Amino acid sequence: MDELDDGAQLRCPADGILMRDIDGGWECPECGHVIAPVVKIVMPPAFRGPTVHGG
């Protein structure tokens, strides 16, 4: 079973409490355990030029 099988919100591995969203991850409101797997992705700049179909 994946930790996201119960929905999109994680549970604390230490005590099973529902984790709360914080900037860049999740935090357990009970014990303070933090999971921070969120990696910021740099998006490439928008393409400026002719389209595939020449438009």
C-alpha positions as a printed Julia matrix, in Angstrom:
55×3 Matrix{Float64}:
  0.0    0.0     0.0
  1.28   3.43   -1.0
  1.07   6.34    1.45
 -1.16   8.15   -1.04
 -3.69   5.28   -1.35
 -5.94   6.9     1.29
 -6.01  10.18   -0.62
 -3.61  12.95   -1.38
 -2.77  13.75    2.27
  0.08  11.86    3.96
  0.02  10.32    7.44
  2.89  10.73    9.9
  5.15   7.67    9.92
  5.81   8.18   13.66
  2.24   8.33   14.99
 -0.19   8.02   12.05
 -1.65  11.52   12.42
 -2.81  13.29    9.25
  0.01  15.54    8.01
 -0.62  19.23    7.35
  0.62  21.11    4.3
  3.52  23.49    4.89
  5.64  25.4     2.4
  7.65  22.73    0.56
  6.27  19.61    2.28
  4.12  18.3     5.14
  4.3   18.52    8.94
  2.68  16.44   11.67
  0.71  18.74   13.99
  1.16  16.28   16.88
  4.9   15.47   16.94
  6.31  18.02   14.45
  7.76  15.38   12.07
  8.42  17.0     8.66
  8.43  15.35    5.24
  9.85  17.63    2.56
 10.06  15.68   -0.72
  8.69  18.5    -2.79
 11.35  19.64   -5.22
 10.8   22.93   -6.93
 10.97  22.46  -10.69
 12.24  25.26  -12.87
  9.93  25.53  -15.81
 11.55  26.36  -19.14
 10.56  29.7   -20.64
  7.54  29.76  -22.93
  8.42  28.91  -26.51
  8.46  31.92  -28.75
  8.73  31.06  -32.41
  6.89  29.37  -35.25
  4.55  26.55  -34.38
  4.82  23.01  -35.68
  2.22  23.85  -38.3
  3.94  27.12  -39.33
  1.52  29.52  -37.62
